[in-house]
């Protein structure tokens, strides 16, 4: 079946290829229909006709596979990083702001070199959570939300742990 002209995500090239495949298939079926009712006089001719039909069937199958692969990308088993940007842009920006303040105060990437980092970032994250529990939403030094600071602490710990696993 040819690709629907209204089907979303189908490129014009894929649609044209699908239509050409359908036209070729219909022409081949019309030829086979005519040949079915005119039996070859020669058994060798019948064998040649059968081989031609089998060859056409293989060509049709190959064309179908190629049409299905037009515009295809094999990334179904990869993480959807686009969802981070689409689903939580405000949270990511808040975390980026906390990282920016840290880079300006210390140095970019300095968090990676803190001794006893797991314990210290656990404690830092807990301090930010405690401020939230007291009803204080923003860090007085940076002006950023305490939850963004706590999230950074968790991300630091996660990143360091994952690096150990590799």
N, C-alpha and C positions, 0 to 999 in steps of 0.2 A: 504494500500500500504506500502511495506517495505521501511524503510529509505534508501535513496540513499547513496551508499558507498562514494561518493564524496561530500556529503553535509557537509559544514563547521559547526563546533561546535557540531557535533553528536559524542558522546562517543562510543567506541567499545561495551560497555555493552548495551547501548540503541539500537544500530544497531542490535546486536544479539537478543535482546528481541523482537524487531520489526519483524525480520525475523522468529523467532519462532512462534510469533502470526500469521503471514501470513501463515506459513506452517500448523499450527493447524486449522486455518479457512478454508483453502483449503481442508484439510482432512474431516472436518465436513461437508462442502458443498458437497463433493463427496458422503459421506454417506447419506446425505439428498436427493441427486439426485436419488440414488438407491432406497431409501425408498419411494419416491413419486410414483414410477411406480409399486410398489408391495403393493397394498392396503391390510391393515390388515384385516383378516377375522373377527376378534372380535372387536366390537365397543370400548371395554375397551382398547384394544391394540392401537386403533387409538388415544384414549385420552392420553394414556401413551406416544405415539410417539409425539403428539402435545406438551405435557408438556416438553418432552426431547428437542424438537426444541426450545421452548421458553427459557428453561434453558440455552441451548447453546448460544442463542442470547444474553442473559444477561451476560454470561461469556465473550463473544466476546466484548461486550460494556465495561465491566470492564477492560478487557485486553487492549483495546484501550485507556481508560483513564489512566491506569497505565503507558503505553508506552509513552503517551504524557507528563507525569509528571517526567519521568526520566531526571535528570539534570536540572529540572526546578527550578527557584528561583523567588519568588514573591517579587520583589523589584521595580516593574514598577512605583510605586507611590512615590518612595523615591528620594531625590535629587542625581544627578550624580556628586558626589564630585570628581570622577576620572577626570572629565572634567577640573577642576581647574589645576590639574597637567599636563594633556595632552595639554591643550590649552594655558596656560600662565605660564610656568615654570620660565621664566626670570623675569616676574613681581613679582611672589611670592617670588623668591629668593631676589629681590631688597627690597621688604617689610620686609622679614626676616632679611636682613642686617640692615635696619633702626631699627627694634625691638632689634636686638643684640646690636647696639650702645647705644640705650636707656637703655637697661638692664645693660650695663657696666657703663654708666654714672650715672644712678640713682639707679635702682634695678629692677630685673625682675618683670613685672606686675605693676610697680609703676604708670603707666598711669591711672590705675583704681581708684586711690585714690586722683587724682588732684581735688582740690575744683573748683567749677564752670566749670567743664570739657567741657560741650557743647560749651560755649562761648569761652573758651580758645583754644580748638582744632579747632573751626571754624576760629579763628584769626590766629592760627599757620598755618593751611592749606592755608589760603588766602595769608600769607606771602610767602609760598613756590610757590604758583601760580604766585605771583607778580614777584618773581625772574625769573621764567620761561618766563613771559611776557617781561622781560628786556633782555632775551636772555642768561641768566645764567642757565645752565642745572644742575650743580652739587653743592651740599651743600659744602661750604669750610671746615666745621668742620668734616663731616663724609665722604665726597667724594661720597656720594650716590646721585642719581638723585632726584631733587626737587619733581618730580611727585611721586616718591616712598614715600617721606615724606608726601606729601599732601594726598596720598592714605591711609597712616597709620592714619592720622588725621581723615579722613572720616570713616575708619574702627573703630577707637576708639569711635567716636560719635555714629555710628550705633550699635556697641556692647552694649554700655551703654543704648541706647534707647530700644533695644530689651530686655535687662535684666529688664528694668522697666515694660515691658509688661507681663512678666512671674510672 
